[in-house]
Amino acid sequence: MINIPVAKMATKASQKTPRHRSRELAMQGIYQWRVTGGDEAIIEKQIHAEKNLGRYDKELFSRLLRGALSQHANIEALIAPHLDRPLSELSPVEFAVLLLGTFELSQQPEVPYRVVINEAVELAKTFGGTDGHKYVNGVLDKLAAQLRENEFAGHESV
């Protein structure tokens, strides 16, 4: 299993909500899938088997990971028009965060778009490059206007 700063994750894991922790783990699984091309079922099983993950919502984690990976082609098609470069040129962290965030925006209407964007920005700040969170915020803000038109209407951008 590929770990993105595990020490950093483990020390702060107990301070995070189970839902946020589930998103972190789903993002890590997407990252692993992107880098290694591994099988999503094996990646999911490996993450579930890890020790010291902190409290997380196992059902949410599985739904996010399976959903984002099983629908990755459709999700990538939604993301691509809002990028300033090809998907293949995104860092694996930016890719993983955008795939996860776009999955939630498009398939999890019960989660307010502002929550989805905020969670994605926090993941990008924690694991991504210096200004990666700004890029993620901009892309997901455009996608929220497109995918959550009724909810987005009348609200200022995040």
C-alpha positions in Angstrom: 0.0 0.0 0.0 1.3 3.5 -0.9 1.2 5.8 2.1 1.2 9.6 1.8 2.8 11.0 4.9 1.4 8.3 7.2 3.2 9.7 10.2 1.4 13.0 9.6 -1.9 11.2 9.2 -1.5 9.0 12.3 -0.6 11.8 14.7 -3.6 13.9 13.7 -6.0 11.1 13.1 -7.6 11.2 16.5 -8.4 14.9 16.1 -10.4 14.4 12.9 -14.1 13.5 12.5 -14.7 10.0 11.3 -16.2 11.4 8.0 -13.2 13.5 7.3 -10.9 10.5 8.1 -13.0 8.4 5.7 -12.4 11.0 2.9 -8.6 11.0 3.7 -8.5 7.2 3.4 -10.6 7.2 0.2 -8.3 9.9 -1.3 -5.3 7.7 -0.3 -6.8 4.7 -2.1 -7.5 6.8 -5.2 -3.9 8.1 -5.0 -2.6 4.5 -4.8 -4.9 3.4 -7.7 -3.6 6.3 -9.8 0.1 5.7 -9.1 0.1 1.9 -9.2 -2.9 1.0 -11.3 -3.9 -1.5 -8.6 -7.2 -3.3 -8.3 -9.7 -1.2 -6.3 -11.0 -4.2 -4.3 -7.4 -5.1 -3.2 -6.7 -1.4 -2.4 -9.9 -1.2 -0.3 -9.0 -4.5 1.5 -5.5 -3.2 2.3 -6.7 0.0 3.7 -9.3 -1.8 5.9 -6.6 -4.1 7.1 -4.2 -1.2 8.2 -3.8 -0.7 11.9 -3.8 2.7 13.6 -6.1 4.4 11.1 -8.0 6.3 13.8 -11.8 6.4 13.8 -13.4 6.4 10.4 -16.7 5.6 8.9 -16.0 2.3 7.1 -19.2 2.4 5.1 -18.6 6.0 3.9 -15.0 5.1 3.0 -16.0 2.1 0.9 -18.8 4.0 -0.8 -16.5 6.9 -1.7 -13.6 4.7 -2.9 -15.7 2.3 -4.9 -17.9 5.0 -6.3 -15.1 7.3 -7.4 -13.1 4.5 -9.0 -15.9 2.6 -10.6 -17.1 5.9 -12.2 -13.7 7.4 -12.8 -14.1 7.8 -16.6 -17.4 9.7 -16.2 -16.0 11.8 -13.4 -12.8 12.6 -15.4 -15.0 13.7 -18.3 -16.8 16.2 -15.9 -13.5 17.5 -14.5 -11.5 17.9 -17.8 -13.3 21.0 -19.2 -12.5 22.9 -16.0 -8.7 22.2 -16.0 -6.0 24.4 -17.5 -4.0 21.2 -18.4 -4.6 17.6 -19.2 -5.7 15.3 -16.4 -2.5 13.3 -17.0 -0.5 16.4 -15.9 -2.2 16.8 -12.5 -0.2 15.7 -9.5 -1.5 12.4 -8.1 -2.8 14.2 -5.0 -4.7 16.9 -7.0 -6.1 14.1 -9.2 -7.2 12.0 -6.2 -8.8 15.0 -4.4 -10.6 16.2 -7.6 -11.9 12.7 -8.4 -13.2 12.3 -4.9 -14.7 15.8 -4.7 -16.4 15.5 -8.1 -17.8 12.1 -7.2 -19.3 13.6 -4.0 -20.7 16.6 -5.9 -22.2 14.4 -8.6 -23.4 11.4 -6.6 -23.8 12.5 -3.0 -26.5 15.2 -3.1 -27.2 14.9 0.6 -23.8 16.4 1.3 -23.9 20.2 0.8 -21.6 21.4 -2.0 -19.8 23.8 0.5 -18.9 20.8 2.7 -17.6 18.8 -0.3 -15.4 21.7 -1.4 -14.2 22.5 2.1 -13.3 18.9 2.7 -11.4 18.7 -0.6 -9.5 21.9 0.0 -8.5 20.6 3.4 -7.2 17.4 1.8 -5.3 19.3 -0.7 -3.8 21.6 2.0 -2.7 18.5 4.0 -1.3 16.3 1.2 -0.8 18.5 -1.8 1.6 21.1 -3.1 1.9 24.6 -1.9 -1.0 26.1 -3.9 -2.8 22.9 -4.9 -5.7 23.7 -2.6 -6.4 26.9 -4.5 -6.5 25.0 -7.8 -8.8 22.3 -6.3 -11.1 25.0 -4.9 -11.4 26.7 -8.3 -12.1 23.6 -10.2 -14.7 22.3 -7.7 -16.3 25.7 -7.4 -17.0 25.6 -11.2 -18.2 22.0 -11.0 -20.6 22.9 -8.1 -22.2 25.6 -10.2 -22.6 23.0 -13.0 -23.6 19.9 -10.9 -25.5 21.6 -8.1 -27.2 24.4 -10.0 -30.2 24.7 -7.7 -28.2 24.5 -4.5 -25.5 26.8 -5.9 -27.9 29.5 -7.2 -27.9 32.5 -5.0 -24.8 31.5 -3.0 -21.4 33.2 -3.4 -18.5 31.1 -4.5 -16.6 29.3 -1.8 
